[in-house]
């Protein structure tokens, strides 16, 4: 006798169920044999009562589905729509593959004696700080000295494309959320799901949709993982604009577009830049996980250190990721500081 036989008996479903799982001709477990020999068959202590899960209910009613039937059904359902879904998603995401391939080619083809000074120049234009320029030179010089320059450039190329895509997609979504409460109510559960879903879960459906050799596979995973901060902080920044400033803009007869681009976005720029900073950091974190599906860069060395138990390789590549994160963080914060200074004048 199964624990939850009384449920189906009370509902009058015994004919639908047929024999319980214990009498269905399956193998008898050791626990059942011991219970039969001791005369305690079917006696379950209240303390040991199992949760009424699908498998526990299946023991009482063989017609009731088991949990593995649910997971198999989900897999079959996804596989049945995979081809149709790929026909729609593949053309839309193909530009991402092209952008990643071209960015990787450029970052690896340009000689180091041009690329490193160029990165130093960019950091100077963004932050106007000699300390920041020196930090960029020292970090990239060190990574090149230990023969990790190519891996670093690969990681930087992926971060550049994915973070830029996150900004191009996330800022308009954040603006739409700030201008419509209905859009915000729809988007918040989606953002919550993207923010709380474990990073490895992003890779599971993508592996079925795309080939492991396609850059879009890891590109989409990085974008989905990293886009949330820039969307949330864009929405928050625009909503935090002083209502008195909006009233003044209305008094001057500004249109909605003029208020958005000339008042709201400039005042929300510090929050937007903070979102960009967090998006870059999250992209860098996901690059390591994306190395499991052929993403190049420093994450490959981290994965090699784990698989082959090469402690030195793992630690040094991890240090390279830390240095790259410090550089990107300092550059974006320097840009944010300049924005704050210009707005305070």
C-alpha positions in Angstrom: 0.0 0.0 0.0 1.4 3.4 -1.0 1.4 6.4 1.3 -1.0 8.5 -0.8 -3.5 5.8 -1.8 -6.1 7.6 0.3 -6.0 10.7 -1.9 -7.0 8.8 -5.1 -9.5 6.7 -3.2 -11.2 9.8 -1.7 -11.3 11.4 -5.2 -12.8 8.3 -6.7 -10.0 7.9 -9.2 -8.9 4.3 -8.3 -10.4 2.9 -11.5 -8.4 5.5 -13.5 -5.2 4.7 -11.5 -5.5 0.9 -11.8 -3.1 -1.0 -9.6 -0.8 1.0 -7.3 2.8 1.3 -8.0 3.6 -1.4 -5.4 1.6 -4.1 -7.2 2.3 -3.1 -10.8 4.7 -5.9 -11.4 7.9 -3.9 -10.8 10.8 -4.9 -8.7 10.3 -5.0 -4.9 12.7 -2.8 -3.0 14.7 -4.0 0.0 12.6 -1.7 2.3 9.4 -3.3 1.1 10.8 -6.8 1.7 11.9 -5.9 5.2 8.4 -4.4 5.8 6.7 -7.5 4.6 8.8 -9.9 6.7 8.4 -7.7 9.8 4.6 -7.4 9.4 4.8 -3.7 9.0 3.9 -3.5 5.4 2.3 -0.2 4.5 2.9 1.4 7.9 4.7 4.7 7.6 5.7 6.8 10.5 4.2 10.4 10.3 7.8 11.6 10.8 8.8 9.8 7.6 5.9 10.8 5.4 7.2 11.8 2.0 6.3 15.1 0.4 3.4 14.6 -2.1 5.7 14.9 -5.1 5.0 13.5 -8.5 7.0 10.4 -7.9 5.3 9.8 -4.5 1.9 10.1 -6.1 2.9 7.8 -8.9 3.6 5.1 -6.3 -0.1 5.3 -5.3 -1.4 5.8 -8.9 0.6 4.4 -11.8 -1.4 6.6 -14.2 -0.1 9.8 -12.5 3.0 11.1 -14.4 6.5 11.0 -12.8 8.8 13.9 -12.6 11.1 12.4 -15.3 8.1 12.4 -17.7 7.7 16.2 -17.1 11.4 16.9 -17.8 11.2 14.6 -20.9 8.1 16.5 -22.1 9.9 19.8 -21.7 12.9 18.5 -23.7 10.7 17.1 -26.4 8.6 20.3 -26.6 11.8 22.4 -27.0 13.2 20.1 -29.7 9.9 20.1 -31.6 10.1 23.9 -32.0 13.9 24.2 -32.2 14.1 24.3 -36.0 11.3 26.9 -36.3 12.9 29.0 -33.5 16.3 28.7 -35.1 14.9 30.0 -38.4 13.7 33.1 -36.7 16.6 33.7 -34.2 19.5 32.7 -36.4 19.2 35.6 -38.9 18.6 38.1 -36.1 21.7 37.1 -34.2 24.0 36.6 -37.2 25.3 40.2 -37.0 26.5 39.4 -33.5 28.7 36.6 -34.9 30.1 38.9 -37.5 30.8 41.6 -35.0 32.6 39.1 -32.6 34.6 37.6 -35.4 35.7 41.0 -36.8 36.5 42.4 -33.3 38.6 39.3 -32.5 40.4 39.6 -35.8 41.2 43.3 -35.3 42.4 42.9 -31.7 44.7 40.1 -32.6 45.9 41.5 -35.9 47.0 44.9 -34.8 50.6 44.8 -33.4 51.1 45.3 -29.7 53.2 48.4 -30.2 50.2 50.0 -31.8 47.4 48.5 -29.7 48.8 49.3 -26.3 49.5 53.0 -27.0 46.0 53.2 -28.6 44.4 51.8 -25.4 46.5 54.3 -23.4 45.3 57.1 -25.6 41.7 56.0 -25.2 42.1 56.0 -21.4 43.6 59.5 -21.5 40.7 60.8 -23.7 38.1 59.2 -21.4 39.6 60.1 -18.0 42.3 62.7 -18.5 44.4 61.1 -15.7 48.0 60.2 -16.1 47.7 57.6 -13.3 45.0 55.8 -15.3 47.2 55.8 -18.4 50.1 54.5 -16.4 47.9 51.8 -14.9 46.8 50.7 -18.4 50.4 50.6 -19.6 51.6 48.6 -16.6 48.8 46.0 -16.7 48.9 45.3 -20.4 52.7 45.3 -20.3 52.7 42.7 -17.5 50.1 40.5 -19.4 52.2 40.7 -22.5 55.4 39.9 -20.5 53.9 36.6 -19.3 52.7 35.7 -22.8 49.0 36.3 -22.1 48.7 39.3 -24.4 46.7 37.4 -27.2 44.3 35.9 -24.6 43.8 39.4 -23.1 43.0 40.9 -26.4 40.5 38.2 -27.2 38.8 38.8 -23.9 38.8 42.6 -24.5 37.3 42.1 -27.9 34.4 40.0 -26.6 33.8 42.5 -23.8 33.8 45.4 -26.2 31.2 43.8 -28.6 28.9 42.4 -25.8 29.0 45.4 -23.6 28.3 47.7 -26.6 25.4 45.5 -27.6 24.0 45.6 -24.0 24.2 49.4 -24.1 22.6 49.7 -27.5 19.7 47.4 -26.5 19.5 48.2 -22.8 19.3 52.0 -22.8 16.3 52.1 -25.2 14.6 49.5 -23.1 15.3 51.5 -19.9 14.0 54.6 -21.5 10.8 52.8 -22.6 10.4 51.5 -19.0 10.8 55.0 -17.6 8.1 56.5 -19.9 5.5 53.7 -19.4 4.5 52.1 -16.2 2.9 49.2 -18.2 6.2 48.5 -19.9 8.0 48.6 -16.6 5.5 46.1 -15.0 6.1 43.7 -18.0 9.9 44.1 -18.0 10.6 43.8 -14.2 9.8 40.1 -14.0 11.9 39.4 -17.1 14.8 41.3 -15.6 14.4 39.6 -12.3 14.5 36.2 -14.0 17.6 37.2 -16.0 19.3 38.4 -12.9 18.6 35.4 -10.7 19.0 32.6 -13.3 22.3 30.8 -12.8 24.8 31.6 -15.5 25.1 28.0 -16.7 21.4 27.8 -17.4 21.8 30.4 -20.2 24.0 28.0 -22.1 21.6 25.0 -22.1 19.0 26.1 -24.7 21.6 28.0 -26.7 23.7 24.8 -27.1 20.7 23.2 -28.8 20.0 26.2 -31.0 23.5 27.0 -32.2 26.7 25.2 -33.1 29.5 25.4 -30.5 31.7 26.9 -33.2 29.4 29.9 -33.7 30.5 33.0 -31.7 26.8 34.0 -31.2 26.4 31.1 -28.8 28.6 32.7 -26.1 27.8 36.2 -27.2 24.0 35.8 -26.5 24.7 34.2 -23.1 27.0 37.1 -22.1 24.4 39.7 -23.3 21.5 38.1 -21.5 23.5 37.9 -18.3 25.0 41.4 -18.4 22.2 43.6 -19.8 20.2 43.9 -16.6 22.1 46.6 -14.8 22.1 49.1 -17.7 18.4 48.6 -18.2 17.5 49.0 -14.5 19.8 52.0 -13.9 18.6 53.8 -17.1 15.0 53.4 -15.9 15.9 54.5 -12.4 18.0 57.5 -13.5 15.3 59.0 -15.8 12.6 58.5 -13.1 14.8 60.3 -10.5 15.0 63.5 -12.6 13.7 66.3 -10.5 10.0 67.0 -11.4 10.6 70.7 -11.1 13.1 70.4 -14.0 10.5 68.6 -16.0 7.9 71.4 -15.2 10.4 74.0 -16.3 11.0 72.1 -19.6 7.2 72.0 -20.1 7.0 75.7 -19.4 9.5 76.3 -22.2 7.3 74.3 -24.6 9.6 71.4 -25.1 8.3 68.3 -26.9 8.6 64.8 -25.3 11.6 64.1 -27.5 13.3 67.4 -26.6 12.8 66.8 -22.9 14.1 63.3 -23.2 17.3 64.1 -25.1 18.0 67.6 -23.7 16.9 67.2 -20.1 16.2 63.7 -18.8 19.1 61.7 -20.4 21.8 64.3 -19.6 20.6 64.4 -16.0 20.3 60.6 -15.8 23.8 60.1 -17.4 25.6 59.3 -14.1 23.1 56.5 -13.4 23.4 55.2 -16.9 27.2 55.2 -16.7 27.0 53.3 -13.4 24.8 50.8 -15.2 27.4 50.6 -18.1 30.1 50.0 -15.5 28.2 47.1 -13.9 27.4 45.6 -17.3 31.0 45.6 -18.3 31.9 43.9 -15.0 29.2 41.2 -15.4 30.3 40.6 -19.1 33.8 40.0 -17.9 32.5 37.5 -15.3 30.5 35.6 -17.8 33.4 35.4 -20.3 35.0 32.8 -18.0 31.9 30.7 -17.9 31.4 31.1 -21.7 34.8 29.5 -22.2 33.0 26.2 -21.7 31.3 26.7 -25.1 34.4 27.8 -27.0 34.7 31.4 -26.0 38.3 32.4 -26.5 40.4 34.5 -24.1 41.6 34.3 -20.5 38.6 32.1 -19.6 40.2 29.3 -21.6 43.3 29.4 -19.4 41.2 29.4 -16.3 39.3 26.4 -17.6 42.6 24.7 -18.5 43.9 25.3 -15.0 40.8 23.6 -13.6 40.7 20.6 -16.0 44.4 19.9 -15.9 45.0 21.0 -12.3 47.6 23.5 -13.4 47.6 25.8 -10.4 50.0 28.4 -11.9 48.1 28.8 -15.1 44.8 29.1 -13.2 46.1 31.7 -10.8 48.0 33.8 -13.4 45.0 33.8 -15.8 42.7 34.7 -12.9 45.1 37.6 -12.1 44.9 38.7 -15.7 41.1 38.8 -15.5 41.4 40.9 -12.2 43.8 43.3 -13.9 41.5 43.7 -16.9 38.5 44.2 -14.6 40.4 46.9 -12.7 41.3 48.7 -15.9 37.7 48.7 -17.2 36.4 49.7 -13.9 38.8 52.6 -13.5 38.2 53.9 -17.0 34.4 53.8 -16.7 34.6 55.5 -13.3 36.9 58.2 -14.7 34.3 58.8 -17.4 31.6 59.0 -14.8 33.6 61.4 -12.7 34.1 63.7 -15.7 30.4 63.7 -16.3 29.6 64.6 -12.7 32.1 67.4 -12.8 30.7 68.8 -16.0 27.2 68.7 -14.7 28.1 70.4 -11.4 29.4 73.5 -13.2 
